[in-house]
Amino acid sequence: MDERVVFGNTFHGLFQIALHGRLSTAARSALGRMGLHVDRQPLPFYPASVWRPSLDIIVRDLFPDLHLEEAYRRLGQKMVTEVSETVLGRGMLALGRALGPRRLLMRMNHNFRNADNYVQLQLKELAPTAYEVHINETLGVPSYYQGIIEAALGASGAREPHVHPVRPEGSGCTFRVEWH
C-alpha cells in the first residue's frame, strides 16, 4: 500500500491560489471525479496517487500547446510565483530574499517536507553558486521540481538561475543548479 501523501496546504496553494479561476470546466470536472473539488476546503492530505494524475489534468488544460516537460516546468514556476502574491507568500518571499539563494536552497528540503511526506532533497555544493540537488522522488515529473527550484531561486534574488536535470535515478532526479 502506498502511504505517500501530499498535504492539504499544497493542494490549497496549487488549486485555490495559483490556479484560482484558471482551470476550464472540463478540467474542474475531471478533478472532481477524482475527489478533488477545487472550490471546497482541502482535506488534510491526499494520496500521491491522486496528486500525480491531477497534475496531468492541469498541465494539459493550462498548457495544451507545450511539450509535457515544459508544461510541468511552467506549472512548478507558477506554483511559486502565484503563491508569492498572497500575504503569507509575500512574507515567504521577503524571507527568501533575506536568506539569499544559497541559504534558501539549503532550507528547501524543509519546504518540501511541509508539502508532502515523501520528497527529500540533498545538496552537494560544487561552488558558491553551483550545487547538485538530488530529489528522491519526482513521481516521474522532474521538470515540475525544476520549475519550483528556478522560481524560488529567482524570487530569492538569484540572477539568471539555471536548473538542469543531469541524471534520473529511479523515481528521483539529480539537478545541476547554478546562478550568478
Secondary structure, 3 states (H helix, E strand, C coil): CCCCEEEHHHHHHHHHHHCCCCCCHHHHHHHHHCCCCCCCCCCCEEEHHHHHHHHHHHHHHHCCCCCHHHHHHHHHHHHHHHHCCCHHHHHHHHHHHHHHHHHHHHHHHHHHHCCECCCCEEEEEEECCEEEEEECCCCCCHHHHHHHHHHHHHHCCCCCCEEEEEEEECCEEEEEEECC
